[in-house]
Amino acid sequence: MITVNGSNFDESVGLYLAFCVVPKKGSLPTPCGGGVNKEGVSESSIWISSNPPPYAEGLTKAFLANGSFSEQVLISRKIGKFDCTKVKCAITVRADHLRGSDRSYDLYLPIKIKAAKKLNNLSK
């Protein structure tokens, strides 16, 4: 788990904060850890919105003062079939599905995950 802090976001725009595979430029960040979550929050993806649609009330985390947030996100070596020791993965921020094609809110904080080293059998 890592803590991600953000500030000065437009509170009228909902965001997804997630651990994802870095996409090609201009593409939606996906796949992301956490998958579909009916509670709106998982350890790897969080929906932040101070003005959620009626069906999402209680499923989102509201922004703190000045468009800020502080959330814990789980990072892992794999996101689905993607191995983050072999592909680029990042903590991502993007506009929620209500502005799904708006890439202007996309932010990436790269996370480098190193492969575990194999230890040789040691004996005296």
N, CA, C and O atoms as a DFTB+ gen file, in Angstrom:
496 C
 N C O
     1  1       0.846      -1.183       0.000
     2  2       0.000       0.000       0.000
     3  2       0.886       1.240       0.000
     4  3       1.865       1.327       0.742
     5  1       0.521       2.196      -0.851
     6  2       1.188       3.486      -0.834
     7  2       0.119       4.562      -0.692
     8  3      -1.019       4.378      -1.122
     9  1       0.484       5.664      -0.097
    10  2      -0.444       6.777       0.050
    11  2      -0.226       7.744      -1.099
    12  3       0.900       8.153      -1.381
    13  1      -1.320       8.103      -1.758
    14  2      -1.272       9.032      -2.882
    15  2      -2.013      10.291      -2.463
    16  3      -3.179      10.236      -2.072
    17  1      -1.328      11.425      -2.548
    18  2      -1.925      12.714      -2.222
    19  2      -2.052      13.539      -3.492
    20  3      -1.135      13.566      -4.313
    21  1      -3.177      14.207      -3.655
    22  2      -3.384      15.095      -4.790
    23  2      -4.036      16.373      -4.307
    24  3      -4.692      16.381      -3.265
    25  1      -3.864      17.452      -5.053
    26  2      -4.501      18.710      -4.672
    27  2      -4.744      19.568      -5.903
    28  3      -4.177      19.342      -6.972
    29  1      -5.603      20.555      -5.718
    30  2      -5.960      21.535      -6.753
    31  2      -6.694      20.926      -7.938
    32  3      -6.560      21.417      -9.059
    33  1      -7.466      19.866      -7.717
    34  2      -8.276      19.282      -8.777
    35  2      -9.615      20.007      -8.856
    36  3     -10.087      20.556      -7.860
    37  1     -10.220      20.008     -10.026
    38  2     -11.540      20.593     -10.250
    39  2     -12.572      19.672      -9.606
    40  3     -12.803      18.563     -10.089
    41  1     -13.187      20.122      -8.529
    42  2     -14.122      19.278      -7.779
    43  2     -15.408      18.975      -8.540
    44  3     -16.187      18.126      -8.109
    45  1     -15.645      19.649      -9.660
    46  2     -16.837      19.358     -10.458
    47  2     -16.617      18.164     -11.389
    48  3     -17.554      17.700     -12.039
    49  1     -15.378      17.668     -11.451
    50  2     -15.039      16.528     -12.305
    51  2     -14.644      15.352     -11.421
    52  3     -13.686      15.444     -10.654
    53  1     -15.375      14.252     -11.525
    54  2     -15.015      13.054     -10.780
    55  2     -13.769      12.426     -11.358
    56  3     -13.491      12.558     -12.550
    57  1     -13.008      11.733     -10.501
    58  2     -11.753      11.113     -10.913
    59  2     -11.716       9.646     -10.531
    60  3     -12.370       9.215      -9.581
    61  1     -10.940       8.891     -11.287
    62  2     -10.544       7.549     -10.871
    63  2      -9.062       7.615     -10.537
    64  3      -8.256       8.104     -11.328
    65  1      -8.716       7.124      -9.373
    66  2      -7.340       6.977      -8.924
    67  2      -7.088       5.476      -8.910
    68  3      -7.803       4.739      -8.231
    69  1      -6.077       5.007      -9.653
    70  2      -5.889       3.564      -9.763
    71  2      -4.445       3.210     -10.094
    72  3      -3.663       4.056     -10.526
    73  1      -4.111       1.944      -9.882
    74  2      -2.832       1.376     -10.295
    75  2      -3.089       0.664     -11.609
    76  3      -3.837      -0.313     -11.651
    77  1      -2.466       1.150     -12.699
    78  2      -2.772       0.663     -14.048
    79  2      -1.516       0.415     -14.872
    80  3      -0.430       0.889     -14.539
    81  1      -1.688      -0.338     -15.952
    82  2      -0.672      -0.453     -16.988
    83  2      -0.705       0.869     -17.751
    84  3      -1.779       1.374     -18.076
    85  1       0.469       1.428     -18.037
    86  2       0.539       2.697     -18.768
    87  2       0.126       2.439     -20.219
    88  3       0.704       1.576     -20.879
    89  1      -0.869       3.177     -20.721
    90  2      -1.349       2.967     -22.090
    91  2      -0.535       3.753     -23.115
    92  3       0.350       4.533     -22.764
    93  1      -0.850       3.533     -24.371
    94  2      -0.277       4.356     -25.428
    95  2      -0.808       5.765     -25.242
    96  3      -1.917       5.953     -24.743
    97  1      -0.015       6.766     -25.645
    98  2      -0.396       8.164     -25.477
    99  2      -1.774       8.427     -26.066
   100  3      -2.069       8.025     -27.191
   101  1      -2.623       9.112     -25.283
   102  2      -3.967       9.461     -25.717
   103  2      -5.011       8.386     -25.478
   104  3      -6.189       8.596     -25.767
   105  1      -4.596       7.229     -24.950
   106  2      -5.529       6.134     -24.678
   107  2      -5.917       6.097     -23.208
   108  3      -5.205       6.612     -22.346
   109  1      -7.027       5.494     -22.949
   110  2      -7.541       5.312     -21.596
   111  2      -6.601       4.420     -20.796
   112  3      -6.192       3.371     -21.293
   113  1      -6.242       4.809     -19.560
   114  2      -5.400       3.931     -18.745
   115  2      -6.147       2.642     -18.403
   116  3      -7.158       2.663     -17.700
   117  1      -5.640       1.537     -18.904
   118  2      -6.260       0.239     -18.669
   119  2      -5.314      -0.841     -19.162
   120  3      -4.559      -0.587     -20.100
   121  1      -5.315      -2.017     -18.588
   122  2      -6.127      -2.461     -17.456
   123  2      -5.593      -1.882     -16.149
   124  3      -4.450      -1.435     -16.053
   125  1      -6.458      -1.909     -15.162
   126  2      -6.113      -1.390     -13.847
   127  2      -6.373      -2.450     -12.792
   128  3      -7.230      -3.316     -12.966
   129  1      -5.638      -2.376     -11.713
   130  2      -5.867      -3.280     -10.599
   131  2      -7.197      -2.954      -9.940
   132  3      -7.675      -1.823     -10.023
   133  1      -7.779      -3.914      -9.303
   134  2      -9.028      -3.680      -8.596
   135  2     -10.251      -4.149      -9.358
   136  3     -11.197      -4.660      -8.760
   137  1     -10.242      -3.982     -10.680
   138  2     -11.376      -4.425     -11.484
   139  2     -12.671      -3.744     -11.100
   140  3     -12.659      -2.682     -10.477
   141  1     -13.797      -4.353     -11.470
   142  2     -15.117      -3.802     -11.156
   143  2     -15.359      -3.965      -9.662
   144  3     -15.101      -5.027      -9.096
   145  1     -15.853      -2.915      -9.032
   146  2     -16.069      -2.956      -7.597
   147  2     -17.376      -2.244      -7.285
   148  3     -17.490      -1.033      -7.468
   149  1     -18.348      -2.989      -6.819
   150  2     -19.679      -2.417      -6.582
   151  2     -19.725      -1.471      -5.397
   152  3     -20.710      -0.754      -5.220
   153  1     -18.674      -1.456      -4.577
   154  2     -18.620      -0.494      -3.470
   155  2     -18.008       0.826      -3.919
   156  3     -18.025       1.798      -3.164
   157  1     -17.463       0.879      -5.148
   158  2     -16.857       2.098      -5.659
   159  2     -15.421       2.288      -5.222
   160  3     -14.744       3.197      -5.702
   161  1     -14.944       1.444      -4.318
   162  2     -13.581       1.558      -3.805
   163  2     -13.011       0.154      -3.669
   164  3     -13.659      -0.739      -3.122
   165  1     -11.817      -0.032      -4.160
   166  2     -11.069      -1.257      -3.885
   167  2      -9.683      -0.812      -3.463
   168  3      -9.400       0.385      -3.428
   169  1      -8.827      -1.747      -3.148
   170  2      -7.491      -1.357      -2.718
   171  2      -6.646      -0.814      -3.861
   172  3      -5.641      -0.146      -3.618
   173  1      -7.037      -1.092      -5.116
   174  2      -6.242      -0.639      -6.253
   175  2      -6.936       0.389      -7.122
   176  3      -6.328       0.902      -8.062
   177  1      -8.197       0.707      -6.836
   178  2      -8.886       1.749      -7.610
   179  2      -9.936       2.436      -6.738
   180  3     -10.680       1.794      -5.998
   181  1      -9.968       3.760      -6.854
   182  2     -10.855       4.568      -6.015
   183  2     -11.536       5.605      -6.892
   184  3     -10.892       6.249      -7.721
   185  1     -12.838       5.762      -6.707
   186  2     -13.618       6.768      -7.435
   187  2     -13.758       7.969      -6.512
   188  3     -14.331       7.860      -5.429
   189  1     -13.234       9.116      -6.940
   190  2     -13.287      10.340      -6.137
   191  2     -14.223      11.315      -6.827
   192  3     -13.996      11.698      -7.975
   193  1     -15.281      11.715      -6.125
   194  2     -16.245      12.661      -6.695
   195  2     -17.035      13.318      -5.575
   196  3     -17.565      12.643      -4.692
   197  1     -17.106      14.632      -5.621
   198  2     -17.925      15.358      -4.656
   199  2     -19.344      15.569      -5.171
   200  3     -20.225      15.992      -4.423
   201  1     -19.562      15.272      -6.451
   202  2     -20.876      15.425      -7.076
   203  2     -21.235      14.178      -7.871
   204  3     -21.428      14.260      -9.084
   205  1     -21.329      13.011      -7.207
   206  2     -21.603      11.789      -7.965
   207  2     -23.034      11.775      -8.495
   208  3     -23.914      12.438      -7.946
   209  1     -23.260      11.014      -9.569
   210  2     -24.635      10.854     -10.041
   211  2     -25.451      10.135      -8.967
   212  3     -24.874       9.467      -8.108
   213  1     -26.767      10.255      -8.995
   214  2     -27.605       9.656      -7.939
   215  2     -27.328       8.172      -7.699
   216  3     -27.347       7.724      -6.552
   217  1     -27.073       7.406      -8.754
   218  2     -26.833       5.970      -8.575
   219  2     -25.503       5.681      -7.865
   220  3     -25.279       4.554      -7.424
   221  1     -24.621       6.677      -7.751
   222  2     -23.303       6.445      -7.157
   223  2     -23.157       7.063      -5.770
   224  3     -22.082       6.980      -5.177
   225  1     -24.201       7.674      -5.245
   226  2     -24.095       8.252      -3.911
   227  2     -23.754       7.146      -2.917
   228  3     -24.392       6.094      -2.887
   229  1     -22.752       7.407      -2.119
   230  2     -22.280       6.416      -1.163
   231  2     -21.208       5.495      -1.720
   232  3     -20.614       4.715      -0.975
   233  1     -20.950       5.573      -3.032
   234  2     -19.933       4.730      -3.655
   235  2     -18.622       5.469      -3.893
   236  3     -17.603       4.845      -4.189
   237  1     -18.638       6.782      -3.766
   238  2     -17.462       7.581      -4.069
   239  2     -16.852       8.153      -2.805
   240  3     -17.489       8.203      -1.753
   241  1     -15.615       8.579      -2.926
   242  2     -14.946       9.339      -1.866
   243  2     -15.019      10.799      -2.284
   244  3     -14.703      11.126      -3.428
   245  1     -15.425      11.674      -1.391
   246  2     -15.509      13.100      -1.709
   247  2     -14.119      13.735      -1.664
   248  3     -13.241      13.301      -0.918
   249  1     -13.945      14.773      -2.481
   250  2     -12.716      15.554      -2.414
   251  2     -12.623      16.208      -1.042
   252  3     -13.638      16.511      -0.415
   253  1     -11.408      16.420      -0.591
   254  2     -11.159      17.201       0.611
   255  2     -11.071      18.665       0.188
   256  3     -11.322      18.983      -0.974
   257  1     -10.722      19.551       1.099
   258  2     -10.625      20.984       0.796
   259  2      -9.693      21.249      -0.381
   260  3      -8.688      20.560      -0.560
   261  1     -10.035      22.246      -1.174
   262  2      -9.214      22.685      -2.311
   263  2      -8.973      21.591      -3.349
   264  3      -7.891      21.525      -3.933
   265  1      -9.958      20.741      -3.584
   266  2      -9.822      19.710      -4.607
   267  2      -8.718      18.717      -4.313
   268  3      -8.031      18.255      -5.224
   269  1      -8.548      18.391      -3.048
   270  2      -7.471      17.481      -2.666
   271  2      -8.009      16.112      -2.271
   272  3      -9.206      15.935      -2.047
   273  1      -7.095      15.151      -2.191
   274  2      -7.433      13.813      -1.702
   275  2      -6.175      13.187      -1.118
   276  3      -5.061      13.606      -1.433
   277  1      -6.354      12.199      -0.279
   278  2      -5.275      11.396       0.275
   279  2      -5.832       9.989       0.417
   280  3      -6.658       9.726       1.292
   281  1      -5.382       9.089      -0.440
   282  2      -5.919       7.729      -0.479
   283  2      -4.788       6.714      -0.534
   284  3      -3.717       6.993      -1.072
   285  1      -5.034       5.541       0.023
   286  2      -4.071       4.449      -0.059
   287  2      -4.425       3.569      -1.245
   288  3      -5.588       3.221      -1.450
   289  1      -3.405       3.212      -2.027
   290  2      -3.582       2.393      -3.217
   291  2      -2.648       1.183      -3.119
   292  3      -1.469       1.318      -2.793
   293  1      -3.190       0.018      -3.403
   294  2      -2.403      -1.206      -3.396
   295  2      -1.702      -1.360      -4.737
   296  3      -2.336      -1.294      -5.790
   297  1      -0.401      -1.564      -4.691
   298  2       0.329      -1.871      -5.912
   299  2       0.751      -3.330      -5.836
   300  3       0.914      -3.883      -4.748
   301  1       0.926      -3.947      -6.991
   302  2       1.296      -5.351      -7.033
   303  2       2.148      -5.607      -8.265
   304  3       2.223      -4.775      -9.169
   305  1       2.778      -6.749      -8.287
   306  2       3.619      -7.093      -9.430
   307  2       2.797      -7.291     -10.692
   308  3       3.249      -6.954     -11.787
   309  1       1.583      -7.840     -10.548
   310  2       0.763      -8.138     -11.722
   311  2      -0.566      -7.399     -11.685
   312  3      -1.174      -7.204     -10.632
   313  1      -0.992      -6.998     -12.878
   314  2      -2.336      -6.465     -13.096
   315  2      -2.935      -7.378     -14.150
   316  3      -2.625      -7.262     -15.335
   317  1      -3.795      -8.287     -13.712
   318  2      -4.311      -9.292     -14.641
   319  2      -3.160     -10.109     -15.187
   320  3      -2.363     -10.651     -14.422
   321  1      -3.064     -10.202     -16.510
   322  2      -1.995     -10.981     -17.140
   323  2      -0.719     -10.161     -17.355
   324  3       0.282     -10.701     -17.827
   325  1      -0.737      -8.878     -17.019
   326  2       0.405      -8.001     -17.238
   327  2       1.339      -8.017     -16.032
   328  3       0.895      -7.855     -14.895
   329  1       2.621      -8.211     -16.281
   330  2       3.650      -8.257     -15.253
   331  2       4.342      -6.898     -15.220
   332  3       5.003      -6.510     -16.183
   333  1       4.193      -6.185     -14.124
   334  2       4.740      -4.829     -14.010
   335  2       6.256      -4.796     -13.906
   336  3       6.836      -3.711     -13.863
   337  1       6.925      -5.961     -13.864
   338  2       8.379      -5.977     -13.981
   339  2       8.786      -5.951     -15.450
   340  3       9.952      -5.720     -15.770
   341  1       7.814      -6.189     -16.356
   342  2       8.096      -6.246     -17.797
   343  2       7.401      -5.160     -18.600
   344  3       7.845      -4.826     -19.698
   345  1       6.310      -4.599     -18.066
   346  2       5.596      -3.498     -18.723
   347  2       5.539      -2.320     -17.764
   348  3       5.683      -2.489     -16.553
   349  1       5.328      -1.131     -18.305
   350  2       5.261       0.061     -17.456
   351  2       3.912       0.126     -16.755
   352  3       2.862       0.009     -17.388
   353  1       3.955       0.316     -15.430
   354  2       2.752       0.471     -14.620
   355  2       2.877       1.774     -13.837
   356  3       3.982       2.267     -13.612
   357  1       1.740       2.326     -13.425
   358  2       1.760       3.624     -12.755
   359  2       0.518       3.815     -11.898
   360  3      -0.514       3.179     -12.112
   361  1       0.644       4.704     -10.928
   362  2      -0.529       5.244     -10.260
   363  2      -1.108       6.232     -11.268
   364  3      -0.390       7.098     -11.768
   365  1      -2.381       6.111     -11.564
   366  2      -2.991       6.970     -12.572
   367  2      -4.159       7.754     -11.983
   368  3      -4.822       7.320     -11.041
   369  1      -4.379       8.900     -12.564
   370  2      -5.558       9.716     -12.280
   371  2      -6.181      10.004     -13.631
   372  3      -5.478      10.350     -14.580
   373  1      -7.501       9.864     -13.727
   374  2      -8.205      10.214     -14.959
   375  2      -9.612      10.644     -14.621
   376  3     -10.127      10.335     -13.546
   377  1     -10.233      11.360     -15.542
   378  2     -11.634      11.742     -15.350
   379  2     -12.474      10.475     -15.279
   380  3     -12.172       9.492     -15.955
   381  1     -13.525      10.488     -14.468
   382  2     -14.377       9.303     -14.349
   383  2     -15.156       9.055     -15.637
   384  3     -15.003       9.788     -16.614
   385  1     -15.985       8.028     -15.633
   386  2     -16.702       7.606     -16.838
   387  2     -17.680       8.658     -17.367
   388  3     -18.118       8.573     -18.515
   389  1     -18.024       9.643     -16.541
   390  2     -18.919      10.698     -17.016
   391  2     -18.209      11.611     -18.020
   392  3     -18.857      12.336     -18.774
   393  1     -16.884      11.568     -18.023
   394  2     -16.049      12.285     -19.008
   395  2     -14.998      11.313     -19.537
   396  3     -13.822      11.654     -19.657
   397  1     -15.433      10.126     -19.842
   398  2     -14.538       9.027     -20.188
   399  2     -13.586       9.280     -21.335
   400  3     -12.497       8.705     -21.353
   401  1     -13.947      10.110     -22.285
   402  2     -13.058      10.349     -23.422
   403  2     -12.173      11.576     -23.217
   404  3     -11.377      11.909     -24.095
   405  1     -12.295      12.251     -22.080
   406  2     -11.515      13.452     -21.781
   407  2     -10.162      13.048     -21.201
   408  3     -10.078      12.684     -20.028
   409  1      -9.118      13.107     -21.997
   410  2      -7.779      12.707     -21.561
   411  2      -7.037      13.851     -20.876
   412  3      -5.906      13.652     -20.430
   413  1      -7.635      15.052     -20.775
   414  2      -6.938      16.208     -20.205
   415  2      -6.684      16.069     -18.698
   416  3      -5.878      16.820     -18.149
   417  1      -7.339      15.143     -18.027
   418  2      -7.136      14.944     -16.591
   419  2      -6.150      13.815     -16.295
   420  3      -5.841      13.552     -15.133
   421  1      -5.654      13.146     -17.339
   422  2      -4.764      12.003     -17.144
   423  2      -3.432      12.418     -16.522
   424  3      -2.779      13.355     -16.983
   425  1      -3.049      11.709     -15.478
   426  2      -1.753      11.876     -14.829
   427  2      -1.192      10.490     -14.554
   428  3      -1.938       9.558     -14.252
   429  1       0.128      10.359     -14.662
   430  2       0.785       9.074     -14.426
   431  2       1.964       9.269     -13.484
   432  3       2.814      10.130     -13.712
   433  1       2.013       8.479     -12.440
   434  2       3.139       8.439     -11.526
   435  2       3.731       7.038     -11.670
   436  3       3.225       6.088     -11.073
   437  1       4.812       6.904     -12.467
   438  2       5.368       5.570     -12.732
   439  2       5.810       4.868     -11.455
   440  3       6.361       5.488     -10.544
   441  1       5.562       3.575     -11.406
   442  2       5.972       2.733     -10.290
   443  2       6.869       1.647     -10.872
   444  3       6.440       0.879     -11.734
   445  1       8.106       1.581     -10.407
   446  2       9.033       0.559     -10.896
   447  2       9.019      -0.602      -9.916
   448  3       9.308      -0.437      -8.730
   449  1       8.682      -1.767     -10.422
   450  2       8.659      -2.974      -9.612
   451  2       9.768      -3.877     -10.113
   452  3       9.833      -4.192     -11.302
   453  1      10.628      -4.289      -9.217
   454  2      11.744      -5.148      -9.591
   455  2      11.358      -6.605      -9.388
   456  3      10.653      -6.956      -8.442
   457  1      11.837      -7.444     -10.301
   458  2      11.608      -8.880     -10.177
   459  2      12.413      -9.400      -8.995
   460  3      13.523      -8.937      -8.733
   461  1      11.844     -10.360      -8.290
   462  2      12.558     -10.975      -7.168
   463  2      13.733     -11.778      -7.699
   464  3      13.625     -12.443      -8.729
   465  1      14.844     -11.715      -7.000
   466  2      16.017     -12.478      -7.391
   467  2      15.907     -13.888      -6.846
   468  3      15.480     -14.093      -5.709
   469  1      16.296     -14.866      -7.666
   470  2      16.318     -16.243      -7.210
   471  2      17.589     -16.457      -6.402
   472  3      18.669     -16.010      -6.791
   473  1      17.450     -17.140      -5.283
   474  2      18.606     -17.471      -4.461
   475  2      19.042     -18.890      -4.775
   476  3      18.209     -19.791      -4.870
   477  1      20.312     -19.089      -4.934
   478  2      20.836     -20.445      -5.126
   479  2      20.805     -21.171      -3.783
   480  3      20.887     -20.550      -2.723
   481  1      20.686     -22.478      -3.848
   482  2      20.745     -23.270      -2.603
   483  2      22.111     -23.066      -1.976
   484  3      23.138     -23.213      -2.639
   485  1      22.119     -22.737      -0.737
   486  2      23.360     -22.531      -0.024
   487  2      23.581     -23.703       0.933
   488  3      22.642     -24.191       1.563
   489  1      24.802     -24.132       1.028
   490  2      25.106     -25.189       2.004
   491  2      26.475     -24.916       2.614
   492  3      27.279     -24.172       2.051
   493  1      26.734     -25.524       3.768
   494  2      28.024     -25.335       4.453
   495  2      29.069     -26.192       3.829
   496  3      30.221     -26.176       4.262
